[in-house]
Amino acid sequence: MTEQSEEAERDRDESPPERLDRNTVELLNELRIAGTGIQVLFAFLLILPFNRGWTRTDSFQRTVYFITLLVVALAAFLLMAPPIHHRLLFRHGEKPFLIRTGNYMAIAGMICLGIGFVGILVLIADYVVGGAAPVIVGVLAAAIIVVLWFMVPLVRRDAE
């Protein structure tokens, strides 16, 4: 934390246990929002091979699909772990651990989710358009995710 953000935390007029409670609630709410993206993407990936058009896919598309499915599953595992940890460690005085590990898992889960979005867009671009479209779409999607999800907050954090 920077000096400015530490000062903002002190100005909240909350005790350390209250701060831990607030941080826990904020983390769990953020994970709840990310869970919606995981559910939609994972559901799409699960039904995809059972569609009639799936037989027209080539080995590249099947490989991209399978890797994307695995990465999205990993994202789901990572994003679901903190609430389960919270339930198992409830009333055991482990909130600092829960917040610290939950934060790392949320970031890792969002990285996997971003890779999953890129993968599914590459798959669709290759299936629908082909040619250079998957590369262009993949690079653009990855760049947008990196900038919006990571660079904007990291630049802001470092500017303090």
C-alpha positions as CSV (number, residue, x, y, z in Angstrom):
1,M,0.0,0.0,0.0
2,T,1.1,3.5,-0.7
3,E,1.2,6.2,2.0
4,Q,-1.9,7.8,0.5
5,S,-3.9,4.6,0.4
6,E,-2.8,3.7,4.0
7,E,-4.0,7.1,5.1
8,A,-7.3,6.6,3.4
9,E,-7.7,3.2,5.2
10,R,-7.0,4.9,8.5
11,D,-9.5,7.7,7.8
12,R,-12.3,5.1,7.6
13,D,-12.7,5.1,11.3
14,E,-13.0,1.3,11.6
15,S,-11.2,-1.2,13.8
16,P,-8.9,-3.8,12.3
17,P,-11.6,-6.5,12.7
18,E,-14.1,-4.2,11.0
19,R,-11.6,-3.6,8.2
20,L,-11.1,-7.4,7.8
21,D,-14.9,-7.9,7.7
22,R,-15.3,-5.2,5.0
23,N,-12.4,-6.6,2.9
24,T,-13.9,-10.1,3.2
25,V,-17.4,-8.9,2.0
26,E,-15.8,-6.9,-0.9
27,L,-13.8,-9.9,-2.0
28,L,-16.7,-12.2,-1.9
29,N,-18.9,-9.8,-3.8
30,E,-16.3,-9.4,-6.5
31,L,-16.0,-13.2,-6.8
32,R,-19.8,-13.4,-7.1
33,I,-19.7,-11.0,-10.1
34,A,-16.9,-12.9,-11.8
35,G,-18.8,-16.2,-11.2
36,T,-21.5,-15.0,-13.6
37,G,-18.9,-14.7,-16.4
38,I,-17.6,-18.1,-15.7
39,Q,-21.0,-19.7,-15.7
40,V,-22.0,-18.3,-19.1
41,L,-18.7,-19.1,-20.7
42,F,-18.4,-22.6,-19.2
43,A,-22.0,-23.4,-20.2
44,F,-21.3,-22.3,-23.8
45,L,-18.2,-24.5,-23.9
46,L,-20.0,-27.5,-22.4
47,I,-22.7,-27.5,-25.1
48,L,-20.5,-26.6,-28.0
49,P,-19.3,-30.2,-29.0
50,F,-22.9,-31.5,-28.9
51,N,-24.1,-29.1,-31.7
52,R,-24.4,-30.5,-35.3
53,G,-21.9,-28.1,-36.7
54,W,-19.2,-29.4,-34.4
55,T,-18.4,-32.2,-36.9
56,R,-17.0,-29.6,-39.3
57,T,-14.3,-28.5,-36.9
58,D,-10.7,-29.2,-37.7
59,S,-7.9,-30.3,-35.3
60,F,-6.8,-26.7,-34.6
61,Q,-10.3,-25.7,-33.5
62,R,-10.7,-28.8,-31.4
63,T,-7.4,-28.1,-29.7
64,V,-8.3,-24.4,-29.1
65,Y,-11.6,-25.6,-27.7
66,F,-10.1,-28.1,-25.3
67,I,-7.4,-25.8,-24.0
68,T,-10.1,-23.0,-23.6
69,L,-12.3,-25.5,-21.7
70,L,-9.5,-26.4,-19.4
71,V,-8.5,-22.8,-18.7
72,V,-12.1,-21.8,-18.0
73,A,-12.5,-24.8,-15.6
74,L,-9.3,-23.7,-13.8
75,A,-10.7,-20.2,-13.6
76,A,-13.9,-21.6,-12.0
77,F,-11.8,-23.6,-9.5
78,L,-9.8,-20.6,-8.6
79,L,-12.8,-18.2,-8.3
80,M,-14.8,-20.7,-6.3
81,A,-12.0,-21.6,-3.8
82,P,-12.2,-18.4,-1.6
83,P,-15.9,-18.8,-0.7
84,I,-15.3,-22.4,0.1
85,H,-12.3,-21.5,2.2
86,H,-14.4,-18.9,3.9
87,R,-17.1,-21.5,4.8
88,L,-14.5,-24.0,6.1
89,L,-12.5,-21.5,8.1
90,F,-15.6,-19.5,9.4
91,R,-15.1,-18.3,12.9
92,H,-11.5,-19.7,13.1
93,G,-9.9,-16.2,13.1
94,E,-8.4,-16.7,9.6
95,K,-9.7,-13.6,7.8
96,P,-6.2,-12.2,7.0
97,F,-5.4,-15.6,5.4
98,L,-8.7,-15.6,3.6
99,I,-8.3,-12.1,2.2
100,R,-4.7,-12.6,1.2
101,T,-5.1,-16.0,-0.6
102,G,-8.5,-15.0,-1.9
103,N,-7.0,-12.0,-3.5
104,Y,-4.3,-14.1,-5.2
105,M,-6.8,-16.7,-6.4
106,A,-9.2,-14.0,-7.7
107,I,-6.4,-12.4,-9.8
108,A,-5.2,-15.8,-11.1
109,G,-8.8,-16.8,-11.8
110,M,-9.4,-13.6,-13.8
111,I,-6.2,-14.2,-15.8
112,C,-7.6,-17.7,-16.6
113,L,-11.0,-16.2,-17.5
114,G,-9.3,-13.7,-19.8
115,I,-7.4,-16.4,-21.5
116,G,-10.7,-18.3,-21.8
117,F,-12.4,-15.3,-23.5
118,V,-9.5,-15.0,-25.9
119,G,-9.7,-18.7,-26.7
120,I,-13.4,-18.8,-27.4
121,L,-13.1,-15.7,-29.6
122,V,-10.2,-17.3,-31.5
123,L,-12.3,-20.5,-32.0
124,I,-15.3,-18.6,-33.2
125,A,-13.2,-16.4,-35.5
126,D,-11.5,-19.4,-37.0
127,Y,-14.8,-21.3,-37.5
128,V,-16.8,-18.4,-38.9
129,V,-14.2,-16.4,-40.9
130,G,-10.9,-18.3,-41.0
131,G,-7.7,-16.9,-42.5
132,A,-6.1,-14.2,-40.4
133,A,-9.2,-13.4,-38.4
134,P,-8.4,-15.7,-35.4
135,V,-5.0,-14.1,-35.0
136,I,-6.3,-10.6,-35.3
137,V,-9.3,-11.2,-33.0
138,G,-7.1,-13.1,-30.5
139,V,-4.4,-10.3,-30.3
140,L,-7.1,-7.6,-30.0
141,A,-9.1,-9.4,-27.3
142,A,-5.9,-10.1,-25.3
143,A,-4.8,-6.5,-25.6
144,I,-8.2,-5.2,-24.5
145,I,-8.3,-7.5,-21.5
146,V,-4.7,-6.7,-20.5
147,V,-5.3,-3.0,-20.8
148,L,-8.8,-2.8,-19.2
149,W,-8.4,-5.5,-16.5
150,F,-4.7,-5.0,-15.5
151,M,-2.9,-2.0,-17.0
152,V,-5.5,0.6,-16.0
153,P,-5.6,-0.3,-12.3
154,L,-1.8,-1.0,-12.1
155,V,-1.0,2.3,-13.7
156,R,-3.4,4.1,-11.3
157,R,-1.9,2.2,-8.3
158,D,1.6,3.1,-9.3
159,A,0.7,6.8,-9.8
160,E,-0.2,7.2,-6.2
